[in-house]
Amino acid sequence: MKIGIHKMSFYVPKFYLDINTLAHARGIDPLKYTNGLLTHKMSVAPFNQDIVTLAANATLNYLTKEDIKAIDLILFTTESGIDYSKSAATHLISILGLRNDVRALEMKQACYATTAALYFAKGHILQHPESKVLVIASDIAKYGLNSSGEPTQGAGAVSMIVSREPNIMVLEDQYGIHSEDIYDFWRPDGLDYAQVDGKFSNEMYKKFFLKTFDNYKMQTKHTLDDFAALTFHIPYPKIGLRSLELVADKANNPSLFENFYTSISYNKYIGNIYTGSLFLSIIALLEQGNLKAGERIGMFGYGSGAVAEFFSAKLVEGYKAHLNKELHEKQLSNRTELDMEKYAVYLTRKVTNDTVLEDDLDVKVQLKSITDYKRNYQNN
Ligand code: CAA
């Protein structure tokens, strides 16, 4: 049975900070960010957007009545959870009007969890071929003011439907996995911001990429020539490029580099969206690139702590017709730029209990209030 990604879309909040504004404010050469990290803008979430609303807004870009009838599993992946107990997935049942005989849960292993969710979704569909699985990746990445990770923040969600006979790509069966108990990036209980050992995290990312790619190649006997593109988890785009350079060179594999640059064309204007960032780059590659049906894409999922997986998928005939290119481009070009003062407020101030937020006609789904520690959402 062919199982894979049937629909995929992303949503980012309406605010962004230009990376040059940040560089000037911090007294850093802007070229360090634009050339050194290959990043240009970072999405910033307003108070009325949390992981639930980002996820709901991304899903509403494509959700149909047929999808609602068929979705019997929601896998919500995040590392910016809003409750220790109740999963963010349960909110989507009421906001999106999903079935009540649905399994709804939240999964965590840093940015890797979405890759695991695709694997579990596939297993579920093997048992229940008629079902569709809603796989969500939604995060708000915050390292704090004046931190080393500050230029690598962002916010957004990717929403996907996994089904049999998918319209976009078929997930292949082989994968290379590597896991170790390390502290490269983590956010302990009680801290609002991630802790990170920046240099070590870069080294681990590249080591895990080589291990999982080698492992995958050993199983499949595939070589670089078997891939139209290699895509990466993108905490910031330069690390993807540096990893690609470990296994390929521009002279012999020019198209892998061309496709890499295409794949970061949304990430570099959005920033790190943690769990969704690999899938954001896949959306960019499919929407902005020229890959053909039948071609294979390699994908590297990495989640600090750390678990990594290299896996692959093949494109389906007519896949372009099932993307949301214009909607995504419009979303990115309609955003509002923030100055440093407003950025600092959105980054540091939290929505607390007993708060009522104003109606926001720019968004479909918004956080309306928190009362008795319950979040109330509004679908405009
Ligand atoms: N002009 C052009 N380039 C410049 C420059 C200038 N004036 N100054 C510096 N650079 C270049 C450097 O040469 C370097 O490029 P290369 O990697 O190609 O050599 C690049 O800019 C970055 O320079 P530094 O390494 O000196 O930057 P830094 O010490 O400020 O740290 C960082 C960068 C480690 C990424 C930091 O931003 C950080 O900690 N980010 C968060 C952690 C992270 O994203 N880690 C990635 C792996 S972990 C992961 O993937 C999980 C996750 O989602 C977090």
Residues whose N, C-alpha, C, O or C-beta is under 5 A from the ligand:
A	BS01	CAA	D29 L31 K32 N35 G36 L37 C111 S148 G149 T152 F185 V196 G198 K199 S201 N202 Y205 P235 Y274 S304
